[in-house]
Every structure is written in C-alpha cells, then in structure tokens.
Amino acid sequence: MPSRIVSSSEERIPLAEPTIGGNAARYLLECLQTNFVSSVGPFVGRFEREFADAVGVRFAVACGSGTAAIHLALLALDVGPGQDVLVADLTFVASANPIAYVGGTPVLVDSEPRTLGLDPALVVEELERRAQRGQPQPAAIEVVHLVGHPADIEPIMVVAERFGVPVVEDASEALGATYTGGAYAGRSVGTIGRLGCFSFNGNKIITTGGGGMVVTDDEGLARRIRHLSTQARLPGLAYDHDEVGFNYRLSNIAAALGTAQLEQLPSLLAARRRVAARYDAAIADLAGLLPPARAPWADPSFWLYTASLETGGRGSPGSTTPGPPPDPGPRDRLLAHLAERGIEARPIWTPLHRTRLYADAPRLGGAVAEAIFAAGVCLPSSSSLQPEAQDRVIAAVTDAVAGAIA
C-alpha cells in the first residue's frame, strides 16, 4: 500500500540536527555569569586540549568554522598564488574555496567508489607524471573524508612523502571515524597528514553552533595557526602585527558548547552507528537500493547515511564509462517522494566541476563522481533519530523504490 502524503501537522524528520544535552546549559551559563563570552575565556583552551586528546594529537587550535580551519592550514603551509592543490571533486565547496582564498588553483580529483573519497591511484599517477616531466609538484594535497567514511589515505601519504608534498585532511564530515587496519590502524581521521581540519557546524555530529578546529603534531605549525587566527597580533600591550591575520578565533561561548558536546561524542557516535545498522538491515532485502560502500579497514562515523540507487550503466556508483553525465531523475523522484512525506533527504554533493564556480578548474577524471552524484541519496542520520521516525523513513524509501520512482 503506498505511503500517504504527510499532513502539515505531522512532525518533519530532519536530515541532520544537533543533539544537545549533558553539561551544555551549565557551561553556557558559566560563560554568562563570568562575562567570558568572546575569544578570551577558559573554555577555548579547555576545548582545544580535550579535543586534541580525543582525536590523539599534540595540538589543536579552535577557530570560527571548518572553512577557516582549512584556510589557516593552507596559510601555515605557505600555499600561495599560482600553486596547485589537489582536492576531491566530490565534496562541499568549502573544501576548495580556501585554496582560492590563498590564490591557489584547485585541481579536482575524481572519486573512488569504495570510500567516495578522492582516488589515490589518480593522485599517485599525477605526482609521478609531474616528476617525469619536470613540472612543479602541487603545493599540497587536501584529502577529504566524505560523509563520515575515512578516505584511502595510505597510498597518498606514501607518494606525498616521496615527492615532499604536504597533506591536509579535511575531516569536517568525519569526526569519530577511524582506521581499523593498515599502516594507520587505530588512528582517527584528521591526524595523519601534516594538518587536519574539523567543522562544528550545526548539522555535524558535535556542534559549537558554528566553528572549526585545526589539529597537528607540529608545534611550530600550531603556533603559526594560532597567531594567524588572532589578527597576527604580537605579544605585549601595544597593538602590533607582523603580517595579515584573521579574526578566526572561536568564542568562549561556542567553545563551552563544544566542550559539552565533546563529552557526549561517544554516545552520539554510537547512536549514529545504530541508525546506520537499522538502515543496513532494511536495505539488505530491498532490490534497487545499495547501502553505503565500506572499506574493510575503516570504521565510519556515518555523519550522513548515503545509500545509492541501482540505476545501472552510467548511473551506477562505480562507473568510469565516459560520455554524458548519468541521469539523476530516479534519485530526484525519490527525494521528492520523501519530501512529500515530511522527510528531509538530499543528494550527495554536486561534483565541483559541475558548479559554475569551478567548471573550468583543472581536473583528473570525473566520471565516478558524476555517477555517485546521480545515484547517491543522503537519508536522515541524526543521533537523536528515534526508531519510530526511522521506520517512517524506511517505509517511504521502500515504497518509492518499489514503484514510485520507476
């Protein structure tokens, strides 16, 4: 029997909403009572220390957004005008924009279907090609961990070290994801490259309302990033500055919320994984829909549970067939079907080469990203998603895949 259209009185199911509890109210009240509300306050340093401990690095610098974190990381590595940075094609635009901020050129790298991250084989091939032709190597490689799954970073680190190219990790979507096998077994995303960047936007697994973090084991890089994030102001009473800096420091109020959220991270991750397991079980017997691909060496955080329609041919997520882009029609009909029933879902990110902003950017491949985009559907994944609400999502998806999107 088809699902009925949701009425305006029924509760909407959001894609990803914050789950705030624990000590949040107490810590925020402490900020108000002490008047420590700006970037000067005890929670900023505490959040940095506890976050560094949580992911397993020596240093963490809190800033105003995940975008600011990437910008600071590139500045600290002295990436500048005219230099190339390899970055995933399939990602949110904030991964690439900071490259443009520093005057660099994003070189868009196609995806590989197992992790949805940038294809390490293409990275290896590009660096070796440049070396053989005597061309400059990229100023950096930005590895994006997409929708909560660790990227296949090991071969990238090997080739990057061989050619002296620093690696920056954009772990904005993957806090809590870890490697369970290979050279980095037991390591958290964001802790393997020279610098790692995280986001605490309102839809992330933990939130500060809007904020970010740069992490590193390099004390000198951490010091420079902190300096740049506070207008590059020199020590002392006088307002003296030695370079162009930025007003990127996180506020004490935001850090207080982040500290409380970090205390809840284990339970929030466990809830995300329970949601994913229920989707897995439902999709296992549903012809026409595939669960997210998973590498055997990875423990994803499932920031967004991203299933894929089995569209066949060029529309299949692993397709490398050249030619016209895959047809996103079935995906869009599924999304419309869910929206009519009060369920927020969305496509995975539009490949950057399909945006007007980066349509002319140099790129390596693109067919796999196109296929993933055409087939991928991000389903409600909040840590607070209750079984009854998830059952509504599963029923609507089952109904749509069974006939409504044919």
C-alpha positions as CSV (number, residue, x, y, z in Angstrom):
1,M,0.0,0.0,0.0
2,P,1.5,3.4,-0.9
3,S,2.5,5.7,1.9
4,R,0.1,8.6,2.4
5,I,1.3,12.2,1.9
6,V,2.3,13.8,5.2
7,S,0.0,16.4,6.6
8,S,1.3,19.8,7.8
9,S,0.5,18.7,11.4
10,E,2.9,15.8,11.3
11,E,6.4,16.1,12.6
12,R,9.1,16.7,9.9
13,I,12.1,14.4,10.0
14,P,15.3,16.5,9.5
15,L,18.4,15.3,7.7
16,A,20.8,16.0,10.5
17,E,20.0,18.0,13.6
18,P,22.2,18.7,16.7
19,T,21.7,16.6,19.8
20,I,22.5,19.0,22.7
21,G,22.4,17.9,26.3
22,G,24.8,16.9,29.1
23,N,26.6,19.9,30.6
24,A,25.8,22.3,27.8
25,A,23.4,24.6,29.7
26,R,25.7,24.7,32.8
27,Y,28.8,25.6,30.8
28,L,26.9,28.3,28.8
29,L,25.5,29.8,32.0
30,E,29.0,29.9,33.4
31,C,30.1,32.0,30.4
32,L,27.3,34.4,31.0
33,Q,27.9,34.6,34.8
34,T,31.6,35.3,34.3
35,N,31.3,37.6,31.3
36,F,33.7,35.4,29.3
37,V,31.8,35.5,26.1
38,S,34.4,36.4,23.5
39,S,37.5,34.6,22.3
40,V,39.2,35.3,25.6
41,G,37.9,32.7,28.1
42,P,38.8,29.4,29.8
43,F,36.6,27.2,27.6
44,V,38.6,27.9,24.5
45,G,41.8,26.4,25.8
46,R,39.9,23.6,27.5
47,F,38.1,22.7,24.3
48,E,41.4,22.7,22.4
49,R,43.1,20.5,24.9
50,E,40.3,18.0,25.3
51,F,39.7,17.8,21.5
52,A,43.4,17.1,20.9
53,D,43.2,14.3,23.5
54,A,40.1,12.9,21.9
55,V,41.5,12.5,18.4
56,G,45.1,11.8,19.5
57,V,47.2,14.7,18.6
58,R,49.5,17.1,20.4
59,F,47.9,20.4,19.4
60,A,44.5,21.8,18.5
61,V,43.6,25.4,17.5
62,A,39.9,26.4,17.7
63,C,38.6,28.7,15.0
64,G,35.3,30.1,13.7
65,S,34.4,27.5,11.0
66,G,35.7,24.4,9.2
67,T,36.3,26.7,6.2
68,A,38.5,28.9,8.3
69,A,40.4,25.9,9.6
70,I,41.3,24.8,6.0
71,H,42.2,28.4,5.2
72,L,44.6,28.6,8.2
73,A,46.1,25.2,7.3
74,L,46.9,26.3,3.8
75,L,48.4,29.6,5.0
76,A,50.5,27.8,7.6
77,L,51.9,25.6,4.8
78,D,52.7,28.8,2.8
79,V,50.4,27.8,-0.1
80,G,50.2,30.8,-2.3
81,P,49.3,32.4,-5.7
82,G,49.8,30.2,-8.7
83,Q,50.3,27.0,-6.9
84,D,48.2,23.8,-7.4
85,V,46.4,22.0,-4.6
86,L,44.9,18.6,-5.3
87,V,41.4,18.3,-3.8
88,A,38.4,16.0,-4.1
89,D,36.0,16.8,-6.9
90,L,33.1,15.3,-4.9
91,T,32.9,17.5,-1.9
92,F,31.3,20.6,-0.4
93,V,32.6,23.8,-2.0
94,A,34.2,24.8,1.3
95,S,36.9,22.3,0.7
96,A,38.0,24.1,-2.4
97,N,37.3,27.8,-1.6
98,P,40.2,28.3,0.8
99,I,42.5,27.2,-2.0
100,A,41.1,30.2,-4.0
101,Y,41.4,32.4,-0.9
102,V,45.2,32.0,-0.9
103,G,45.4,32.4,-4.7
104,G,46.0,28.8,-5.4
105,T,44.4,26.6,-8.1
106,P,42.2,23.7,-7.1
107,V,42.9,20.6,-9.2
108,L,39.8,18.4,-8.8
109,V,40.5,14.7,-8.4
110,D,37.8,12.1,-9.2
111,S,36.4,9.7,-6.6
112,E,36.8,6.0,-6.0
113,P,33.6,4.2,-5.2
114,R,34.6,2.3,-2.1
115,T,35.1,5.3,0.1
116,L,33.7,8.1,-2.1
117,G,36.9,10.0,-1.4
118,L,39.5,11.1,-4.0
119,D,41.0,8.3,-5.9
120,P,44.6,7.6,-4.6
121,A,45.6,6.0,-7.9
122,L,44.9,9.3,-9.7
123,V,47.0,11.2,-7.1
124,V,49.9,8.8,-7.4
125,E,49.7,9.0,-11.2
126,E,49.6,12.8,-11.2
127,L,52.6,13.2,-8.9
128,E,54.7,10.7,-10.9
129,R,53.7,12.3,-14.2
130,R,54.8,15.8,-12.9
131,A,58.1,14.3,-11.7
132,Q,58.8,12.7,-15.0
133,R,58.1,15.9,-16.9
134,G,60.0,18.1,-14.6
135,Q,56.8,20.0,-13.6
136,P,56.3,21.6,-10.2
137,Q,54.5,19.3,-7.7
138,P,51.3,20.5,-6.0
139,A,51.8,22.8,-3.0
140,A,49.6,20.5,-1.0
141,I,47.1,17.6,-1.3
142,E,43.8,18.0,0.5
143,V,42.3,14.7,1.4
144,V,38.5,14.9,2.1
145,H,36.9,12.3,4.3
146,L,33.4,12.3,2.8
147,V,30.1,11.9,4.8
148,G,31.9,10.1,7.6
149,H,34.0,7.5,5.8
150,P,37.8,7.6,6.0
151,A,39.5,8.2,2.7
152,D,42.0,5.8,1.4
153,I,44.9,7.9,2.6
154,E,47.8,5.4,2.9
155,P,48.9,5.4,-0.7
156,I,48.5,9.1,-0.8
157,M,50.8,9.6,2.2
158,V,53.4,7.3,0.6
159,V,53.6,9.2,-2.7
160,A,53.3,12.6,-0.9
161,E,56.3,11.8,1.3
162,R,58.3,10.6,-1.7
163,F,57.8,13.9,-3.5
164,G,57.7,16.2,-0.5
165,V,54.1,17.3,-0.8
166,P,52.3,18.1,2.5
167,V,48.9,16.6,3.1
168,V,46.0,18.4,4.7
169,E,43.0,16.4,5.8
170,D,39.5,17.9,5.6
171,A,37.8,15.8,8.3
172,S,34.9,18.2,8.6
173,E,32.3,15.4,7.9
174,A,34.0,12.6,9.7
175,L,34.8,13.3,13.3
176,G,34.9,10.0,15.1
177,A,35.8,7.9,12.1
178,T,38.9,5.8,12.4
179,Y,41.2,3.4,10.6
180,T,41.0,-0.2,11.8
181,G,43.6,-1.8,9.5
182,G,46.7,-0.9,7.5
183,A,49.5,1.4,8.5
184,Y,47.2,3.8,10.3
185,A,45.2,1.2,12.3
186,G,43.8,2.8,15.5
187,R,44.2,6.4,14.1
188,S,41.5,9.0,13.8
189,V,40.8,10.8,10.6
190,G,42.5,14.2,10.6
191,T,45.6,13.0,12.5
192,I,47.6,11.5,9.7
193,G,48.5,14.5,7.4
194,R,50.6,17.5,8.5
195,L,47.4,19.2,9.5
196,G,43.8,18.1,10.0
197,C,40.6,20.3,9.9
198,F,37.3,19.7,11.5
199,S,33.9,21.5,11.4
200,F,31.4,22.0,14.2
201,N,28.5,23.4,12.1
202,G,25.0,22.9,13.4
203,N,24.4,19.8,11.4
204,K,27.7,18.0,12.3
205,I,27.9,15.2,14.9
206,I,29.0,17.7,17.5
207,T,28.4,21.4,17.2
208,T,29.5,24.7,18.6
209,G,26.8,26.5,16.6
210,G,29.4,27.2,14.0
211,G,33.1,26.6,14.5
212,G,36.2,24.6,13.5
213,M,39.4,23.1,14.7
214,V,42.9,22.6,13.2
215,V,44.9,19.8,14.7
216,T,48.6,18.8,14.3
217,D,51.6,17.3,16.0
218,D,53.8,20.1,14.7
219,E,54.2,22.7,17.5
220,G,55.5,25.3,15.0
221,L,52.5,25.0,12.7
222,A,50.1,25.1,15.7
223,R,51.8,28.3,16.9
224,R,51.6,30.0,13.5
225,I,47.9,29.0,13.0
226,R,47.0,30.4,16.4
227,H,48.9,33.6,15.6
228,L,47.1,34.0,12.2
229,S,43.7,33.3,13.8
230,T,44.1,36.3,16.2
231,Q,44.9,39.0,13.6
232,A,48.6,38.1,13.8
233,R,49.0,40.3,16.9
234,L,52.3,40.2,18.6
235,P,52.7,39.8,22.3
236,G,52.7,42.9,24.5
237,L,50.3,45.7,25.4
238,A,50.8,47.6,22.1
239,Y,48.7,46.5,19.1
240,D,51.5,45.5,16.8
241,H,51.1,42.9,13.9
242,D,53.7,41.3,11.7
243,E,51.6,40.0,8.9
244,V,48.0,40.0,7.6
245,G,46.0,37.9,10.1
246,F,42.3,37.0,10.5
247,N,39.6,37.3,13.1
248,Y,39.1,33.5,13.2
249,R,39.3,32.7,16.9
250,L,36.4,30.7,18.4
251,S,34.4,32.4,21.1
252,N,34.3,31.2,24.7
253,I,30.6,30.6,24.4
254,A,31.0,28.5,21.4
255,A,33.9,26.6,23.0
256,A,31.7,26.0,26.1
257,L,29.1,24.3,23.9
258,G,31.8,22.4,22.1
259,T,33.3,21.1,25.4
260,A,29.9,19.8,26.5
261,Q,29.3,18.2,23.1
262,L,32.7,16.6,23.1
263,E,31.8,14.9,26.4
264,Q,28.9,13.3,24.6
265,L,30.8,12.3,21.5
266,P,31.0,8.5,22.3
267,S,27.2,8.3,22.8
268,L,26.5,10.4,19.7
269,L,28.7,8.2,17.6
270,A,27.1,5.1,19.0
271,A,23.7,6.4,18.1
272,R,24.8,7.3,14.6
273,R,26.0,3.7,14.1
274,R,22.8,2.2,15.4
275,V,20.9,4.3,12.9
276,A,23.2,3.1,10.1
277,A,22.8,-0.6,11.2
278,R,19.0,-0.3,11.1
279,Y,19.2,1.2,7.6
280,D,21.6,-1.6,6.5
281,A,19.1,-4.2,7.7
282,A,16.2,-2.6,5.9
283,I,18.1,-2.1,2.6
284,A,19.6,-5.6,2.6
285,D,16.3,-7.1,1.3
286,L,15.4,-4.1,-0.9
287,A,16.1,-4.5,-4.6
288,G,17.1,-1.3,-6.2
289,L,19.0,0.4,-3.3
290,L,22.5,-0.2,-2.1
291,P,23.9,0.6,1.4
292,P,26.9,2.8,1.7
293,A,30.1,1.2,0.5
294,R,32.6,0.5,3.3
295,A,36.3,-0.3,3.2
296,P,37.3,-3.3,5.4
297,W,40.0,-1.1,7.1
298,A,37.6,1.7,8.1
299,D,35.1,2.4,10.9
300,P,32.9,5.2,9.6
301,S,31.1,7.7,11.8
302,F,28.0,7.8,9.5
303,W,27.6,11.6,9.7
304,L,25.2,11.1,6.7
305,Y,23.9,7.7,5.7
306,T,24.3,7.8,2.0
307,A,22.6,5.0,0.1
308,S,22.8,4.6,-3.7
309,L,20.1,3.7,-6.2
310,E,21.0,0.9,-8.6
311,T,20.4,2.8,-11.8
312,G,22.6,0.6,-13.9
313,G,25.1,1.6,-16.7
314,R,26.5,5.0,-16.3
315,G,24.3,5.7,-13.3
316,S,26.0,3.0,-11.1
317,P,28.2,4.5,-8.4
318,G,31.4,2.7,-9.6
319,S,31.0,3.6,-13.3
320,T,34.0,5.0,-15.2
321,T,32.3,5.0,-18.5
322,P,32.9,8.2,-20.4
323,G,30.1,10.1,-22.1
324,P,27.1,12.1,-21.0
325,P,26.5,12.5,-17.2
326,P,24.3,9.9,-15.6
327,D,20.6,10.6,-15.3
328,P,19.7,11.8,-11.8
329,G,16.0,11.5,-12.5
330,P,15.3,8.4,-10.3
331,R,17.2,10.0,-7.4
332,D,15.3,13.2,-7.7
333,R,12.0,11.4,-7.8
334,L,13.0,9.5,-4.6
335,L,13.9,12.8,-2.9
336,A,10.6,14.4,-4.0
337,H,8.7,11.3,-2.7
338,L,10.4,11.7,0.7
339,A,9.8,15.4,0.9
340,E,6.1,14.9,0.3
341,R,6.1,12.8,3.4
342,G,7.9,15.3,5.6
343,I,11.3,13.6,5.3
344,E,14.3,15.7,4.6
345,A,16.8,14.0,2.3
346,R,19.2,15.3,-0.2
347,P,21.7,14.3,-3.0
348,I,25.3,13.9,-2.1
349,W,27.5,16.9,-3.0
350,T,27.5,18.1,-6.6
351,P,30.9,17.4,-8.1
352,L,32.7,20.7,-8.1
353,H,33.4,20.6,-11.8
354,R,29.7,20.8,-12.4
355,T,29.4,24.0,-10.5
356,R,29.6,27.4,-12.3
357,L,32.4,28.4,-9.9
358,Y,34.8,25.5,-10.7
359,A,33.5,24.4,-14.1
360,D,36.9,25.4,-15.7
361,A,39.1,24.1,-12.9
362,P,41.7,21.5,-14.0
363,R,40.6,18.0,-13.1
364,L,41.7,14.4,-13.1
365,G,38.8,12.2,-14.2
366,G,35.2,12.9,-13.1
367,A,33.0,10.0,-14.3
368,V,33.0,8.3,-10.9
369,A,32.0,11.5,-9.1
370,E,29.3,12.0,-11.7
371,A,27.9,8.5,-11.1
372,I,28.0,8.8,-7.3
373,F,26.2,12.1,-7.5
374,A,23.5,10.8,-9.8
375,A,22.8,7.7,-7.6
376,G,23.5,8.9,-4.0
377,V,20.8,9.8,-1.5
378,C,21.6,11.1,2.0
379,L,18.9,9.9,4.5
380,P,18.1,11.3,7.9
381,S,21.0,10.5,10.2
382,S,20.7,12.5,13.4
383,S,22.0,10.9,16.6
384,S,18.6,11.7,18.0
385,L,16.6,9.9,15.3
386,Q,14.1,7.7,17.1
387,P,13.2,4.2,15.8
388,E,9.6,5.2,15.1
389,A,10.8,8.1,12.9
390,Q,13.4,6.0,11.2
391,D,10.7,3.4,10.4
392,R,8.8,6.2,8.6
393,V,11.8,6.9,6.5
394,I,12.4,3.2,5.7
395,A,8.7,2.7,4.8
396,A,8.8,5.8,2.5
397,V,12.0,4.7,0.8
398,T,10.7,1.1,0.4
399,D,7.5,2.4,-1.2
400,A,9.4,4.7,-3.5
401,V,12.0,2.2,-4.6
402,A,9.3,-0.5,-5.1
403,G,7.4,1.6,-7.6
404,A,7.0,5.3,-7.2
405,I,10.3,6.2,-8.8
406,A,10.2,3.7,-11.6
